[in-house]
Amino acid sequence: MSILAIRNIGILVSGDINNPLLDADTIIVRDGLIEAVGHANLLDEYTLDEVIDANGTTLTPGIVDTHVHPVIGDFTPRQSMMGFMESSVHGGITTFISAGEPHTPGRPKDRVGTKALAILGKKSSENFRPGGAKLHGGSLILEKGLTEKDFIELAEAGVDIVGEIGLGSIKSPADAAPMVRWAKQNGMTVMMHTGGTSIPGSSTITAKDVMDTDPDVVSHINGGPTSISLPEVDKLIDETELSLEVVQCGNFKVMKYVAEKLSSKGQLKRMLMGT
């Protein structure tokens, strides 16, 4: 058992959008989990193994990146780059969520292969922590031929995310909607590509396509990299309750528009952030 204290914190950010800053300057961490938040008197209540002096700096929760495309391990063949997730930890990201593994060389696009890839990605990510961060990998890419039984099998294997709809051969709402229902019935969170094409073979997807498909998450509403129009953005904000993801590599004008509109409606909790 190990007890760590961080003292002399200048600004303590809570992670709660409704109460973002805490009146506190000290936290106690037991075995890697925060146990107490308060002031310097906490230091007298514990037998401490280590004390870190924050020297008045700001302490924040780790950032969750809701949009990465891993393969296996910390390597992406798309850019022939090693260690991209571990490098992101230096920017404060401590959790990565896969939006699918489409960059896997020779990615299988048949029913059996896409299931196998999702299960492999999920099992691998459970045993792999790049730079200490947590990776939620193995997001299923929807392909033609998947059945309701397949979603039951995938859920039993631990797969709990459907990657961006539009990356695989399932692109239209008519084809996707039944699979979305099966996924949700088995406890999966469903993402959907929005806007212009990203990689060769992906699809342009409109607000109506998203609304007819009914995912949980609108991926890169500000473009990945090409955004839908502002009237289309308005439809998704005003006519749905979906979670809306903005991304660093999208359109910054639309990102600002989404953030300001959600803030004006008191709905910032709907906004997610990915790279």
Secondary structure, 3 states (H helix, E strand, C coil): CCEEEEECCCEEECCCCCCCEECCCEEEEECCEEEEEECHHHHHCCCCCEEEECCCCEECCCEEEEEECCCCCCEECCCCEECHHHHHHCCCEEEEEECCCCCCCCCCCCHHHHHHHHHHHHHHHHCCCHHHCEEECCCECCCCCCCHHHHHHHHHCCCCEEEEECCCCCCCHHHHHHHHHHHHHCCCEEEECCECCCCCCCCCECHHHHHHHCCCEECCCCCCCCCCCHHHHHHHHHCCCCEEEEECCCCHHHHHHHHHHHHHCCCHHHEEEEC
